[in-house]
Amino acid sequence: MKRRIPVLMMAALLLTGCGNAGGSTDGNGGSPAAEQSAEKPGKKPSLFGKSNVSLDEGTGVLTLSGNLTAEEVQAYKSNDSVKSVVCKSGTVFPEDSSNLFREFDCESIDLTNADTSQVKNMSSMFLYCNYMTSLNLGGIDTSKVEEMDGMFSGCDELLSLDITGLNTDSVTDIREMFYDCQKLTELDLSNFTCPNVRSYNMLFCNCYRLKSLDLSAMNLAKASDMSQMFSGCSSLKELNLGTDEIENVAFTTYMFENCHSLEMLDLTKFHIENVAFMPSMFTGCENLTTILVSYPWNPDHGKGSSNVFYGCEKLVGGNGTAYDPEHTDWTYACVDTPETPGYLTLAE
């Protein structure tokens, strides 16, 4: 049974990058987003009174009803007899629904009839649902949800995901939300506004098959941590960061690492005045030819950062400075001019 490697602390991330990490920390060195104390698989606990969860052994359908408790649902964690999960009308989810379906071995979960109007925490809700290919979120109410970090993390067999019905107005944490969703080819973020989110750490990390991302509806003005945000998105060819001025970012470590398919990157709304670290920010972007910026970056803001452009073999600055494997550090994170050679191009 496949399981993911536990998340690592920021010190390890600075050395390895998203592809080897599988976890995140916030910009201030906080605890990993998807790190939760996990119960070891064991016998189903005894439940007193009438259970709100029942399994049809013949069909493998796990039916939820009534006022759920996390213990009732998690009793079926890692139970390979569960093939699918459905909800009866009026099924009320607990306020803390974090880790609710963590490590479920089922192939599908349908929450069409779920009442989630009182839920505040959906952190790691479907974490490590390694075999799930279908997830129906229906019209679930997320208006009170504050935490969605690691919500779909590790759902590496999930073929599609409709999140257009998710209300993110109250959400403050979405780190690792789609981490390792390896089979998703598209993601509609048109209703994904996230006005109160500051850390986007590893948000789309290792989404290998995503070909395009449009973040224009997302409010990135408050973003402070974008480290590993797109790391490992090797098929990503089109990226729209929207029209917000992104002025508060402090961490961009491994932000675009191994985005092999990117050819042009528009960072005209991206400012680095507050950036403290940018090591390996563009590492492995082997087909990237142009990085557009709107003003002359001062590379001193990322002073000391190494391998910023490592492996960007096709990258050329606006004045014609071509990639040189001897010059891949922070000193070349500037607009290319005759006086200051660099790999950035000033947009007209």
N, C-alpha and C positions, 0 to 999 in steps of 0.2 A: 504494500500500500504506500503510495507516494506521499511524502510530506515535505514541507519546505524547511530550509535551514533557519534556525532562530534568527531574529533580527540582531544587528550589531550596533555598537555604539559609534559615535561620530569619529573617534580616532581611527577605527577600522575603515570607515567609509572613505576617509581621506587617502587611504592607501590603496583601496581595492576598486572603488567605483561600484555603480549600481549592479552590474552584471554579476558581481560576486558577493553583493551585500545581502539584499532581501530584507532591509529594515531601514529605519530612519531615526534621526534625532532632529529636534528643532534647532534653530540657529543659536540658541543659548546653551546647547549641550544637554537638553532635557532627555527624558526617557524615550525609547523607541515608540513610534506611533502604534504599531500593531502588536507590540509586546504586551501580552496579558498572561496572567497565571492560568495555565491550561490544566484541566483535570486529566488524569490518565484514564484511558479507556478501561472500563471495568464493568461490573454487573450493574444492571438497572436498579436504582435505589427504590426502596419501598415508598409508596405514596399513600397517604391516608385519605380516606374519603373517595369521592368520585373523581377520576382523572379527566382532565380536559384534553388529553392526548391519547389517541388510540391507533393501533397498527393492525391493518388487515394483513395477516401473514400470507394469505393467498395471492393478493395483488401487490403487496408491498407498499400500499398507500398509507401514509401516516396522516391522520386527520386531526386538525386542531380546532378547538371550540371553546366557548366560554371565556372566562378571565384567566389567561395563561400565566404561569410562573416560569421563570427561566429554568428552574430545576426540572420541571416536567418535560420541557422540550429537550434540554441538554442530556436527559437520560438516554436519548436515542443517538447520541453522538457516536460516530464510528461504527454504527450498526449497519452491516451490509444487507440486512433484510429490508431496509427502507429504500424503496426505489423512487418514491415521489412524496411531496408534501403538499397538502391542500388545506384550505381554511373554510369552515362553515361560516355562514353569514353571522356577523356579530361577534366574531372572535376578537377579543381585546388583548392587545399586546402590552407587556409590562413597560413601565416608564423607562427602566433600564433594560434595553434589549441588546446590549453589547454582547458579542460572542454567542448570540442566541442559536444560530445554526452552524456555529464553528465546527469544522471537521465533519460535517455530515457527508455521508457517502452516496447520497441520492443523486439521481440524474436531473430531476426537475423540482422546482419549488414555485407554487402559485399562491400569491398573497392577494388575489383579487378581492376576496371578502374580508380581509383583515382590517381591523380598526386600530390604527396606529396614532390616533389623534393626541394621545397623552405621552407618546414616546419622546424622550429627550436625548437618549443615547443609542446610536446605531453603530458605534465603533466596533469594527471587526465582526459585524453581524453575520457575514457569509465567508469569513476567513477560512482559507484552505478547503473550500468545497471543491476538491480537485476533480470530481467526476460530474459536476453539474454542467449540463449543456444548455439548459433552459431555465430562465428566471423571469417570472411574470410579476412585476411590481404593481400592476393594475393602477388603481387610483389611490394608492396609500397616501396618507396625510403625514407630511414631514415638517409641518409649519412650526413645531416646537423643538425639533431636533437640533441639538447644538454640536454633536460630535458624529462625524462620519468617517473618521480616520480608519484606514484599513478595511473599509466596509466590504469591498469585493476582492480584496487582496488574495492572491493565490488561486483565483478561479480560472485556472489555466485551460479549461476545456469549454468555457463559456463562449458560445458562438456569436451571440448578439445580446445587447443590453439596452433597454429603453429607459432612460433616466429623465425624459422630458417632463414627467409628472412630479419630479422631486422639487420641493420648495426648499431652497438653501438660504433663505433670508436670515435665519437665526443661527446658521452653522458657523462655527469658529475654527473647526479642525477637519481638514480633508487630506492630511498627509497619507500617502500610500493608498489612496482610495481605490485606484485601479491597478495597483502594482501587480505585475506578472499575469495580467489578463492576456495571455499570449495569442489567443485565437480571435480576439476582436479585430475586425477589419475596419469598422467605423464606429463613431461615437457622436451622437447628436448632443451638443452642449448649448443649444440655443436658449435653454431655460436655466442654465447653470450659472447663476449670477454671483453667488458667494461674496456679498458685500462686506462681510466681517472677517474674512479669512486673511491671515497674514503669512502662514507657511504653506507652500505648495510642494514641499519636499517629497520627491519620489512619486509625485501624483500619477504620472503615466509610465513610470519606469518599467522597462521590459515588456511593454506592449508591442511586441515585435512586428505585428502585422498591420497596425494602424498606418494608413497611407496619408491621411490628412487630418488636421485638427484646426477647428475654428473657435478661438477663444474670445471672439469679439464681444460676446454677451457677458463675459466674466469680468468682474471688477478687480483689476490687478493693481489699482492705485495704492493699496495698502500692503502689497506683497513685500515681505522682508526676506524670506528664504525661498529660493528657487533651485536649490541644489538638487541635482539628479532628477529634475522635473521631467525631462524627456529622455533621460539616459537609457540606452538600449532600444530606442524606437528606430530600429534599423530600416524599416520600410517607409518611414515618414518622409514625404516629399514636399508637402505643402503645410505651412504653419502660419496661422494668422493670430498675432498677439493682441489684436484690437487697436483701439485709438486712445486708450488711457495712457497718460504719462506714468511710466513705471519708475518712480523716483526714490523709493525707499528700500530697494533691495540691498542686502548686506552680504548674502551668501549665494554664490553661483557655481559652487564646486560641482564638476561633472554634469553641468546643466544639459549640454547637448552631446554628451559622450556617446560615441558609436551610433550617431544618427547617419548611417552610411549613405542614405538616399537623398539627403538634403543637398540641393545645388545652390540655392540662394537663401539668405537669411535676412529678413528685414527687422532690424533692431533700432529703427528710427525713434521709437517711443521709449527706448530702454536707456536708463541713466546709470552710471556707475559711481557717482559721487560717494555713496555710502558702502560700496563693495569692499569688504575686508579680505575675502578670499575668492579666487577664481581659478585654482589649479585644475587643469584638464577640462576646462569649460567647453572646448570644442574638440577635444581629443577623439580621433577616429572618424572624423567627418571627412572621409576620403574623397567624396565627390563635391564637396562644398567649394564653390569658386568665388562667391561674393558675399561679404558681410556689410550690409548697409547701416550706417549710423547717421544721426542728424546733427551731430556736433563733434568736435575733436576730443575724443576720449583722452583722459589723463591716466595713463597706465599706472601711475604711482599709487592709485587707489587700490590696486591689486598687487602691490609691490611684493616681490618674493615668490609669487605664484609660478609654479613650474608646469611644463608640458601643456600650456594653455591651448596651443595649436598643433600638438603632436599628431602626426599622421594626416594632416590636412594637405595632401599632396597637390591638389589642384587649386588651392587658394591663391588669389592674386589681389594685391591692394589696388586702390584707385589710381595710383600713379605708376602701376606696373611692377611693383615689388612682388616677385614670385616666391612661393614657399621654399624655405631653406631649412632642412632638418637640423641645422646648427643654430637656428633662431626660432624657437618654439615657445619661449617663455613670455612673461608679462610685458617685457619691453617692446614687443611688437603688437600690443593691444592698443594701437593708435591709428589715426587716419594717415594713410600713406601720402607723403609729400617728398619733394627732393631733399628737404632738410631732415625729415624724420621718417625713415622707412618703417612701414608697418603693413598689416594685412587688412585694414579696414578701409571702406570706401565711403566718402562723404556723399550723402544723397543730395540730388539737385533740388 
